[in-house]
Amino acid sequence: MVRIAATALGLAVAFAAALSSVEAQSLQAGGDVTIPNGEVREGDIYAVAEAIRVEGRLDGDLAAAAARVVVAGRVDGDLFAVADTVDLRGPVGDSTRVVAQTLNVDTTIDGDLLAAAQELVVTEDARIAGGVVAAGRRVEIDGTVEGGARVAAGEIVIRGTLHGDANVIADRLDLAPGARITGDLDYRTRTPLSPEAAALVEGAVRYEDPPVDEDESGTAWGFVFWFWQTLAALLTGTLVVALFRGVVQRLVVSIAEETTLGALLGFATFLLVPVAAAIAMVTLVGLPIGIAGGLLFGLAVYGAKLPIAVWLGDRLLGYAGRPGASPYAAMALGIPLLYLLFAIPYVGGLLWLAATWLGLGAMVVSGHRYLDLRAGAA
């Protein structure tokens, strides 16, 4: 689980670094974003949309958050995508980093592939010039990987060629006839490979038994649950920052300047609002008010972690020499970090409460400041 978490954290850091230069004026939000066939677009594109399609050529990087991302043309720079489905049918000129439910690679990537996906398929005609670092439920590698692989998944099927070393954590590893690993193989699975499958590895083969007390939450399946929570929060956070950037920045300021007061107010809000909503629902007149209040409170509790993630990511990027980074970069780093902390047994629940209280308190403090400013302006 530690190595799976490290894989996820590496993806988060890479994605955050890619977005650190995004500014509001460079972001395209809403609708579909398309580069038509035959068109050459110069410069980087940062987009949050329903669908993002590259049918022509992008001479730059693509950072995308969408339900579907399709590259049928060419991206000359890096590709960073958070989406439900990512289809790569045209070449990518540099490294590719993807968080998705489904990722299909049917092209050449002239760099590394870092992916967290429920299902990752590298087709027979695909070629990855660098290495592969991936985590998910099922990973299929039918093509060629030049720089070795580190993969954690429920099921891993290799039918293609891996040049270099491979490090695998899985419930099941299948080396099909015709597969080839030119370096060493270090793997941990429920059952070891057959002698025939192990013979497909040209280097040393080292098998590690899974821990005796390992349960479902400590396997790649536990990562899948964590991944879905994190992906939902990451997509939500991207949209919230795109639509309400000013509000998010005010909340972050409140967290930094009024940490203690915010935590106390958040604690009080967390306790009192549900009670008030329940009391309101006792009477017929207050029933719709109580229901509406309960729904809004639920949304507030879920959204409370988003400004905390931006604040945390901003602090860490500052320590890494990137002060004043874009809130998109801070959010992309902070959300996976928060959810990794929430996944810690016992302690994670307390951290979840603390983040929720701080976020709710920031909403109260920021709202009070806003009302004061409106009253002063009047």
N, C-alpha and C positions, 0 to 999 in steps of 0.2 A: 504493500500500500504506500510505503514511503516513496518508492521509486515511481509509482503511478502519480502520486501527488507532485513529485518533482517534475515529471513530464508536463502535467497541467500547469504548474507554476511557470515553467519555462515558456510555454505557449503564451501565457498571460503577459509575461515580461516582454516577449518579442512583439506581441501585438501592441502593447502600450508604447514601446519605443517607436514603432512605426507611426503611431498616431500623434506623437508628441509635438509635431509641427503643424497640426491641423488648426486652422483658425475658422471663425464663424463664416467669413466671406467665402471660404473655399469649400464649404460643405453644401452638397445638393441634397435636399430632403423632400420626400413626398413623391407620389406617382412612380413612373418608371424612368430609369436612366439608361439610355441606349447610345452606343456608338455604331451608327449604321455601317453596313457592308460597303467597303470602298473608301470610307472616311478615315483620315489619320488625325488623331487628337494629340496635341502637344501638351506636356505637363502632367502633373499628378491629378488624380480624381479621388475625392472623398465623398461618399454618397451613402445616404440612408433612404431606402426606397422599397417599394413592394417587390420590384424585380430590377435587376441590373444586368445588362447584356452588352458584351463587347463582341460585335460582329465584324468590325473593322480592325483598326490598329490603334493602340494606346502607347504613345512614346513617353512613358512615365510609369509611376506606381499607381496601383488601384487599391484603395482601402474601402471596403464595402460592408454594409450591414443591410440585409434584405431577406425576404422570404426565399428568393431564388437568385443565384448568381450564375450566369452562363458566360463562358469565354469560348466563343466559336472562332474568333479572329486571332488577335495576338496582343499580348501585354509585354512590352519590352522591359519593364522594371519589376519591382516586387509586387506580389499579390497578397493582400490581407483581407480575409472575408469571415464574417459571422453571419450565418444563414441557415435556413432549414435544409436547402439543397444547393450544392455547388457542383456544377458540371464543367470540367476543364477539357475542352475539345481542341483548343488552339494553344500554341506554345506560349510559355511564360519565360521571360528572359532572365529572371533572377529567382530568389527564394520565394516560397509559397507557404503561408501560414493560414490555417483554416480551422474554425470551430463550426461544426454543422451536424445535422442529423445524418445526411448522406453526402458523401464526397466521392465523385467519380473522376478518375484521372485517366484520360485517353489521349495523351499528348506528351510532349517533351517539356520538362522543367529543367532549366539550366541553373539549378541551385538546389538548396535543401527543401524538403517537404516536412513541415511540422503540422500535425493535424490531431484534433480531438473530434471524433465523429462516431456516431452509433454504428455506421457502416462505411468503411473505406474500401474502395475497389481501384486497384491499379491494373489496368487492362494489359493484355498481351502485347499490344503495340506501343505501350507507354514506356518512357525512359526518363529516369530521374538522375541528373548528373551528380547531385550531391547525395546526402544521406536522408534517411527517413526516421523521424521521431513521431510516433503515433500512439494514441490510446483510444479505446472504444469498445463496442460490443463485438464486432466482427471486422477483421481485416483480411483482405485478399490481395496478394501480390502476384500477378501473372506476368508482369513486364520485367524491366531491368532497372535495378538500383545500383548506382556506381559507388556510393559512399557508405555502404553498410546500413544497418537498421537497429533501432531500439523501439520495441513495440510491446505495449501492455494491452491485452484485450481478452474477451471471453473466449473467442475462437480465432485462430490465426491459420490461414491457408496460404502456402507458398507454392506456386507452380512455376515461377520465373527464376531469374538469376539475381542473387545478391552478391555484389563484389565487396569484399571486406568482411568485417566481423558482424555478428548478429547477437543481440541480447533480447531475450523474449521472456515475458511473464504472461501466462495464459492458463485458462482451464484446459484448453485443448490446442495442440500444435500439430498441423498436418503438413508434412513435406511430400507433395505429390510426385509421382514418377516424372522425371524431366526437370525437377527443381534442382537448383545448384547454389551452394553457398561457398564462396572461394576462401573465406577466412574461418575464424573460430565461431562456434555456436555455444553461448551460455544460455540455458533456458530453465525455467521453473514451471512445471505443469503438473496436473494431477496424475498423469501416467507418462512414463518415459517413451521415447521414440523406439520404433522397431529397429533392429540391426540394418534392415534394408533402407529405411529412411535415414538413419544416422550416416550411412555410407555416402549419401548425397552431399555431405559436408566435407570439404577438402582439408579443413584445418581440424583443430581439436574440438571435441564435443564434451561439454560439461553440464551434467544434469544436477539440479538442486531440488530436493524434496520440499513441497510446501509445508509451512509450519503445521504441527499437529493440531493446534488450537485455532487455526485460521477459520473464521466463519465467513458468511456471505458478505458482510460489510467490509471485510478485509481483502476481498478479491477484486478483480476488475469489475464485477457486477456492482460492488459498492461504489466504484468510480462512476459507473453509468448513472446511478441515482444522483450523485453529486454533480455530474456533468449537466444533467437536465435542469437542475435547480440553478446552476451557475449560468447556463445558456439563456434561460428565461430572464434572469436578472440582468444579464449583459445586454440582451436585446432591448429590454424595457429601459434600462439606463441610457442606452444610446439614443433612443427616441425621446426620452425625457430631457436629456441635455440638449438635443437638437431643437426641441420645441420650447423649452423653458430654461434656457441657459442662464439668464439673469437671475431667476429664482434660485436655481441650484447654487450659483456663486454666492448669493446672499446667505443661503443655509450653511454653506461651508464657512463663511466668515463668522456666523453665529456660533458654530461648533468650536472654532479656534479661539474666539474671544470670550465666550460665556460657557465654558465647558462644565463647570460645577453647577451653575444655575440651570443650564440646559438639562443636565442629567436629573436634577431634582424636579424640574417642571415636567420632564418626560416621564419620570416615575409616577408623578401625581396624575398626569393625563392617562397613562396606561391603566391605572387603577380606577379612576373616577368616571371616565367617559363610558365604558361598558356598563357600569352601574347605572349611570344617568339614562342611557339608552334603554336598559331593561325596565327601569321605573316608568319611563315615558310610554312604553308599550303596554303597560297595565291598563291604561285608559283607552277608550275607542278613539278619542280625539288625538291623543298622543301617539297612537300606533304607527301611522306613516312617518312621523318625525323620528320615533325610536328606530324604525327599520332603516330609514335613510341615514341616521346618525351611526348606526352599527355598520352599514356598508362603507360609509366614508371613513370610519375608524379603521376598518379592515384594510382599506386602500392605503391609509396613512401608515399603518404598521408595516405593510409590505414595502412601501416607498421610503420608509425611514432609513433603511440601510443604504439607499443610493447616495445621499450627500455624505454619509460616513465613508463610503467607498471612495468618493472623489477626494475627500479630505485626506484619507489614508494614502491613496495613490499619489496625490500631490506632494505629501511629505516625503514619501520614499523616493519619488523622482527627483525631488530637491536634494536629498542626500546623495543621489547618484549623479549629481552635477547637471540636472535639467530643471532648474528653478523656473517657476512660471509656466509650466507645461500646459498644454491644452486640457480642458476638463474631460475630453474624450479619452486622452491618453491616461489621465489619472483614474477615470472610471474603469477603463479596460484592465488596468493593473489592480485597482482596489477591490473590485467585485470578486475575482477569483481568490484573492488573498483572504477576504472576509469569509467566503464560503469554505475555504480550507480550514480556517480557524473554527468555524461553526461545526465542522465535521469531527473535531477532537472530542473523544468520549468525555462525558461529564462536564468538562471545562467549556466545551463548545456551546452548551445550552446557556451557561452564564454569560458568555461573550455575546450570544444572540440577544439576550435581554439587555445587556449594556449598550449594544449598538442601537437597539430599538429605542431605548430610553433617550439616548443622546440625539438620535434623529428626530424623535417626536419633540423633544425639548427645543431643538433648533427651529422646528416649525413654529412653536409657540413664541420664542424670542423674536424670530424674524417677522412673524405676523404682527407682534406688538410694536416693533420698530416701524413697520410699514404704516400702521394706523397712526402712530405718533407723527410721522412725516406728513401724512395726509391731513391730519388735524392742524399741524403747523402751517401747511400751505394754505389751508382754508382761512 
